[in-house]
């Protein structure tokens, strides 16, 4: 939950064929990540990991459920969580997040 609102994450579907051996996931639960491919650079914490296909882009691989940080740009628009495809995410230095929180609280 974020405040009094439950987190709602859009659906991800399973691929038609799941590989016998799954590759190692790039990110782990609890790590701080950001979207590297979008101008807003939203960021948050990994809440879940699914190997599947996302409906809008048909990308098979690891998808990460991300709880957006309260200082993330889209959080102010009421977006509290989203899925991120592995290739679109990168780790964030925790010090960078602390700096962004300071900027938004000023």
ZASE-141333 format. One record per residue (C-alpha): residue number from 1; residue in one letter; x, y, z. Coordinates in pm, whole numbers. Layout:
{rec NUM, 'a', {X, Y, Z}}
...
END
This chain:
{rec 1, 'x', {0, 0, 0}}
{rec 2, 'x', {101, 355, -62}}
{rec 3, 'x', {-55, 567, 208}}
{rec 4, 'x', {-414, 442, 223}}
{rec 5, 'x', {-426, 335, -143}}
{rec 6, 'x', {-349, -24, -247}}
{rec 7, 'x', {-84, -56, -519}}
{rec 8, 'x', {-235, -165, -848}}
{rec 9, 'x', {4, -301, -1111}}
{rec 10, 'x', {-101, -350, -1476}}
{rec 11, 'x', {-111, -713, -1600}}
{rec 12, 'x', {175, -902, -1762}}
{rec 13, 'x', {103, -1221, -1957}}
{rec 14, 'x', {300, -1543, -1971}}
{rec 15, 'x', {485, -1606, -2299}}
{rec 16, 'x', {351, -1879, -2526}}
{rec 17, 'x', {668, -2080, -2469}}
{rec 18, 'x', {859, -2059, -2144}}
{rec 19, 'x', {1228, -2153, -2185}}
{rec 20, 'x', {1343, -2466, -2003}}
{rec 21, 'x', {1624, -2266, -1842}}
{rec 22, 'x', {1559, -1907, -1745}}
{rec 23, 'x', {1844, -1655, -1761}}
{rec 24, 'x', {1962, -1492, -1440}}
{rec 25, 'x', {1759, -1185, -1349}}
{rec 26, 'x', {1949, -856, -1373}}
{rec 27, 'x', {1779, -698, -1068}}
{rec 28, 'x', {1678, -835, -730}}
{rec 29, 'x', {1385, -766, -499}}
{rec 30, 'x', {1432, -446, -300}}
{rec 31, 'x', {1685, -285, -535}}
{rec 32, 'x', {1633, 77, -644}}
{rec 33, 'x', {1601, 116, -1022}}
{rec 34, 'x', {1501, 381, -1275}}
{rec 35, 'x', {1373, 383, -1630}}
{rec 36, 'x', {1673, 476, -1844}}
{rec 37, 'x', {1477, 508, -2169}}
{rec 38, 'x', {1215, 771, -2079}}
{rec 39, 'x', {1262, 1144, -2024}}
{rec 40, 'x', {1091, 1145, -1681}}
{rec 41, 'x', {1348, 900, -1538}}
{rec 42, 'x', {1091, 756, -1295}}
{rec 43, 'x', {1244, 547, -1020}}
{rec 44, 'x', {1148, 316, -737}}
{rec 45, 'x', {1201, -17, -563}}
{rec 46, 'x', {1166, -364, -720}}
{rec 47, 'x', {863, -538, -563}}
{rec 48, 'x', {831, -837, -791}}
{rec 49, 'x', {986, -1021, -1084}}
{rec 50, 'x', {797, -1205, -1359}}
{rec 51, 'x', {921, -1381, -1671}}
{rec 52, 'x', {653, -1300, -1923}}
{rec 53, 'x', {530, -1098, -2219}}
{rec 54, 'x', {399, -746, -2177}}
{rec 55, 'x', {91, -693, -2389}}
{rec 56, 'x', {163, -354, -2545}}
{rec 57, 'x', {513, -430, -2677}}
{rec 58, 'x', {521, -813, -2683}}
{rec 59, 'x', {862, -821, -2516}}
{rec 60, 'x', {945, -1160, -2366}}
{rec 61, 'x', {1181, -1164, -2071}}
{rec 62, 'x', {1197, -1036, -1716}}
{rec 63, 'x', {951, -768, -1615}}
{rec 64, 'x', {986, -599, -1278}}
{rec 65, 'x', {702, -465, -1066}}
{rec 66, 'x', {828, -128, -943}}
{rec 67, 'x', {678, 71, -655}}
{rec 68, 'x', {753, 430, -752}}
{rec 69, 'x', {932, 642, -496}}
{rec 70, 'x', {728, 935, -363}}
{rec 71, 'x', {990, 1166, -523}}
{rec 72, 'x', {956, 1004, -867}}
{rec 73, 'x', {803, 1242, -1126}}
{rec 74, 'x', {500, 1023, -1208}}
{rec 75, 'x', {412, 969, -841}}
{rec 76, 'x', {275, 1325, -830}}
{rec 77, 'x', {40, 1224, -1115}}
{rec 78, 'x', {-105, 941, -906}}
{rec 79, 'x', {104, 660, -1057}}
{rec 80, 'x', {230, 456, -764}}
{rec 81, 'x', {357, 142, -941}}
{rec 82, 'x', {434, 10, -1288}}
{rec 83, 'x', {607, -271, -1474}}
{rec 84, 'x', {954, -216, -1616}}
{rec 85, 'x', {1112, -437, -1882}}
{rec 86, 'x', {1464, -544, -1786}}
{rec 87, 'x', {1634, -369, -2080}}
{rec 88, 'x', {1463, -39, -1991}}
{rec 89, 'x', {1582, -28, -1629}}
{rec 90, 'x', {1910, 50, -1456}}
{rec 91, 'x', {2026, 51, -1095}}
{rec 92, 'x', {2010, 380, -904}}
{rec 93, 'x', {2264, 492, -649}}
{rec 94, 'x', {2077, 527, -314}}
{rec 95, 'x', {2254, 862, -259}}
{rec 96, 'x', {2097, 992, -580}}
{rec 97, 'x', {1749, 906, -448}}
{rec 98, 'x', {1819, 1085, -121}}
{rec 99, 'x', {1923, 1390, -322}}
{rec 100, 'x', {1599, 1381, -528}}
{rec 101, 'x', {1394, 1353, -209}}
{rec 102, 'x', {1572, 1660, -72}}
{rec 103, 'x', {1497, 1852, -393}}
{rec 104, 'x', {1125, 1770, -384}}
{rec 105, 'x', {1086, 1855, -17}}
{rec 106, 'x', {1252, 2196, -59}}
END
